[in-house]
Amino acid sequence: MRDKPPIEISPDARARAIASIRRYFREELDQDIGDLKAALLFEYFLAEHGPTIYNQGIADARAFFEERSADLAAICYQVEFPFWERNARADASKPAPKRGAK
């Protein structure tokens, strides 16, 4: 994983991101920019801020799985060698025999 960029964007997602950047500039900043400027801005944000967002996503996923795996011990634990323990509890719940009874 260390040899490739942390975030890979599909060509379709890249095209939609560029269109979104152009629309944002047009509607929010009253500036028209072309595909090249929008693509350069997108690549900058992806390279500069992408790792921070990626790392936070990994940290969130890790916390989620650690929380769920902590529950595994309680949910999936099985008592080992339960036969004698169950019999001891069953014997304890039986009334004691009366003395002198045959």
N, C-alpha and C positions, 0 to 999 in steps of 0.2 A: 504494500500500500504506500510505502514511503517514496517509491519511484515515480508515482503519477500524481497529478494535482489532486488535492483533496475533494474538489468539486468538479464534476464533469457535467456539462449542460448539453442536452440534446440539441440538434440543429433547430428543431421546431420551438423548443423553449427559448433558445437564444434569439430567434427571430421575433417571438412574442415579447421578450424582454426589451429588445431594441425598439419595437413599435410602442411599447408602454413608456419608455424613456422619452421618445419623440412626442408622444401625446402629453406627457407630464409637462415638458418644456413649453409646448404650445398652449395648453390650457391653464397651467398654474403660473408660468413665468412670462407668458406672452412672447415667446421666442420660438422661431422655427429652426430646428437643427436637422441636418441630414442623417442618413443611415451611418455614415462613417463616424461622425462625432458621437452619435448615440452608441455605436458599437465600441468606440474607444472608452467612453465613460463606463459602459457596462463591463468591459474587460478590466478597467481600473478597479471598480468596486468589487468585482469577483476576485481579483488578485489581492487587493488590499484588505477588504472587509470580509470576504468569503471565509477565510480560515477561522475568524472569530465566531462567525455564525455557525459554521460547521462544528467547531469545538464545543460550542454551547449545546448544539443538538446531540452530540455524542455524550456529553455530560448528563443531559436530561435523560437520554435513553439508558445510560448506565445506572443512574439513580432509580429509574423505573424498574429495571430488571433486578437490581439489588434489593429493592423493596419487596418485589414479588418473590425472589428466591429466599428471602428471610422468612417468608410465610411457609415455605416448603417444609421446614423442619416440623412445624406445628401441624401442618395439614397431612403430611405423608408419613410421619413417624409411626412405626409399628413396634410394639413392645416385643422384645426378644424372649424366647422361652416362656410363653405365657401360661402354659398348662398348669404348673404348680401354683402360680399366683392366683389364677382363677379358682382352682380347687380350694385354696386357703381361704379366699373370700367367701366361697360357697359354704364351706364348713363353718365359718364364723357367723354366718347368717342363720344357720340351723339352730334350733333350740338345744340347749345342753341336755344330755340324757339325765333322767332322775337317778339319784343314788339309790342303790338297793334294788332297782328294777332289773329283771332278768329277761 
